[in-house]
Amino acid sequence: MVHCGDDLAVVEYIVELDGLLFWEVLSLKQYIVDAFTNEPFSGNPAAICVMDEWPSDLSMMKLAMENNLSETAFIVRESTGYHLRWFTPGTEVELCGHATLAASFVILNFYEQGSDMVQFHTLSGVLTVHKKGNLYEMDFPTYELKEIPVTDLMEQAFGVRPIKAFLGLDLVCIFETEEQVRQMRPDQSALMQIEGRIQNVTARGNKTDCISRSFAPKLSIDEDPVCGSAHCQIADYWSDELGKDEIYAFQASKRGGYLNCRMLGNGRIAISGEAVLVAITEVIAKL
């Protein structure tokens, strides 16, 4: 059986190995996109796979492990529209900002040319992305932040004691200076023992409203280069703290990236950034 389309080419055939017959399924197109940047090899890379139908969860997990990027996203167009799922090298997650930005870049540039809007059905509900010039603006939920006690284990994990700590979808720890955030070398084992799916650190920025970094050993990611979902919480905090509806944020990983965050009210936030295509690859594997 042969199926060929713009988004997926699948070839099934029988091969013989040591006298035994095996079915092989080959050829899955994959886009590598750097998000929250306009320069290749900076920002946060994501692998985007657009398909006609879903492979097994195990196969998607294996491909995410093989890519070893912070996210591999899978998209299938269904009767209700595009359905989007995100996988880290360790697990499926319910929300990912940079891979949603990268997915919208792929859809609007390769599959829906001429359109400036795409909607994705996800574990976090329907997510709408608008293309505005070079920016892709995502409409995301915010998450209620509850202040929790700063602990000795947090200080051990980060090497610096936070001045405040909050827990929402993830942990958000507030520090006194940008330099503390930039120079931090966290203990990954200790991070595994403290609260939160992701452990985010943030402070007032010297040239931006805030600066942050995101660590995620529980998701098999030592540090996420630029984390969009984290800013659903980080930007929300700084919006209240600074009395501003718009927050310009910088994530200070080695790759680095900028996020434009705008509070929409009613528990929603718009996060926008640029993206750049790095590669179009063909996965040759049984999926």
N, C-alpha and C positions, 0 to 999 in steps of 0.2 A: 504494500500500500504506500502511495506517495501523496502527500498533501503539501502544497506550496501556497504561501500567502505573503503579504507584506511583513507580517509579524512573526511568522513561524514556518519553518520548513522541516518536515519530519519524514524520514525514510526508514521504513521497517523492512528488514530482509533477514534471511536465515544464513548463518555462517556455520562452518564445520570446524571444530577444534577437537583433536584427539578422538575422532570418531563420534563426537557428540554434537547435536544441533543446538544452536542458541539463537534466540531472537535478539536483534540489536535495534535500538532506536537512536537515531543520530540527528544532530543539527538543531541547536536552539540559539537564536540570536540574542545577544546580551549587549547592552549599552553601559559604558562606564562614564559617569558624569561627576564632575566636581561641583559641589553645591556651596552656596554662600561665598562665591568668589567669581571673578572674571578672568582669572589666570589659571592655566593648567597646573596641576601638581600642588595646588594649595586648596584651602577650604576643606570640605569633607567629601570624600569619594563614596559613591554608591553604585552598585550594579543593578540595572533595571532590565527585567525580562518581561516582554509582552507576548502573551500566548493566546491560543484559541481555547484551550481547556486546561484544567488544573492537573499538574502531576501530583503524586502523593506528597503528603507532608514530609515524609522521610526524605524524599528526593530533594525537595526544596531546602530542607535542613542541611543535607549533604552538600548541595551547591553553595549555600551560604558559608559553610565551614571551609570549602575549597577556596572560595574567593577570599575569605579571611578579611573582609572589609567590615566596618562597623554595621553596615546594613546591605542586604540584598533584597530588592523589592520584586514582587511578582504581580503582574497585572493580567486580568482576563476580562474581556468585554462580554458582559452578560446582557440579558433582556432589559435589566434596569439601569445599565450603564457600566462604567469601568469599576471593577472590584480590585482593591489593592491590599496586599498583605506584605508585612515586613519581617525579615528574619535576620537576627544577629548570628555570629558563629556559634552561639550557645542556645538560642531560643527564639520563638516567635514573640513579637512585642505588639502592644496595643496602639502605639503611636510613635511615629518617627518623622521629624520635621525635614531633615536634609534629604531623606530618600523620597519624601512626598514632593519636595521641590524638584529633585532630579527626575522623578516620574512625570511630573507635569511638563518639564522641559522636553522629555522624549515624546510624550503624546502630542504636544502642541507644535513641535517642530517636524515630526516624522509621520504622525497618524491623523492629526486634525489640523493640517496646515490651513491657515486663514482664520482659524478660531482663536479667540483670546481668553477662553474659559474652559475648564474641565472640572468635573466632579468625580470624586472617588468614594465608593462605598467601602467602609473600613470597620475595624473593631471599635473605633472611636466615633462611629456614626458617619454621616456624609460630610466629606471635606471638600470645600470649593477652593479652587486656585484660579486667580486672574492674572493674565500676562499684561503688565503695564510697562511698555518700553522694554528695557533689559531686565526688569524686575519681575519676579513671580511672587505674588502675594497670596499667602495661605490663610484661610479662615479657620482657626483652631480653637478648641476649648481651653479655658484656664482651669486650674485646680486649686481648691481651697488650701491655704497654707496654715497649719497649726503650729504655733511656737512650742518647742520642746526644750528641755534642759540641755545645756552644753555639758558634755561629759568628758572625763579624762580619756576615755577610749577615742573620742573624736580628736582630741589633741594628739594622741599617739598616732592616729591614722594620718592626720594631715601634717604633723610636725609643728604646727602652730595652733594655738587655742582660738577657736572662733569666738566672736563677741556675741553672736546670736545663732540659733539654729531653728529651722522650720521643716516640717514634714508635710508634703503633699503627695503627688504621685511619686516624687523623688525626695531626697534630702537636699536642702539648700542651706549652706552655712555661710554666714556673713563674716568678713574679715575687715581689718582696719585699713589696709593699704593695698594698692595695686601690686606693689612689689612682692608682698606676701603671696599673692595668688600666682604671680609669674614664676617665682622661685620655688614653689612648692614641689616637693618630691615625696608623694604620699606612700605609705606602707600599704601595699595592695592586700596583704593578708589581714591587716587591721580593718581596711575598708570593708572586707567581707563580713565583718562582725557588727557593723553599725547600721543604722536605719537606712531605708531607701533602696529602691530599685537601682537608681543612679545616685552618686554622691557628687553634688555640685558645690563649687566654692565660688564666691563672688565678692567684689568690693567696688567702691566708687572708682570710675576710671579717670585717668589724667586727661585723656583727649576724647573719651566717649563717656556716655552716662554711666556705664558700668563695664566691668571686665569680669570674665568668668572662665572656669575650666570645668570639665565634666569627666568623672571617673566611673567606670562601670564594670568592675571585675565580676560582679554577679551575672553579667551578661556576656562574659568572656571577652571583655574589651577593657584594656588597661586605661586608656583615655580616648574619649570620643573627640575627634578634632573640632567639630562644630555641631552642637546639639540643638536642633530646633525645638524639640519637645521640652527640653530643660528650660527654654526661655518662655514657655507658657507660664512658668513659675517665677523664674528670675526677673523677667521684665515686669511681671505683675507686682512683685515685691518692690522693685525700684520705682515703679509708677506711683505707688502709695507713698513711698519714702520721700520721693522728690517732688510729689505733687504735679506730675507731668503725665499727659496721656500718650505721648510718643517717647520711646526710649531707643536710643542708638547704642547698640551693644557690640562689644568685641570679645570673641573667644580666643584666649591666649594660648592655644596649643602650638606645637611646632609648626603646623601648617597654617593656622590662624584663619579667621573669617569674621565677616561683619553681618549683623542682623538688624534690620529696621523693624521695630515692634510698635504697634499701635493698638491701644486698648479700645475695644469696640463696645464695652458694656455688656450686661446680661451674660457674664461668664464667657465671653469670647475675646480673642485677640487676633490681630492680623500680623503675621510675621512674613517679611519679604526679603529676598536676596537674589543675587545673580547666580548663573550656572554656566558651565562650559563643558562641551563634549571632549572627552579624552580618547575614547576608543569605541569601536563597534567590533565585538568579538563573536565567534561562533563556538558554542559549547559542544564538544563531541563526547557524549556520554549517554548512558542509559538513564532516563529520567522518568 
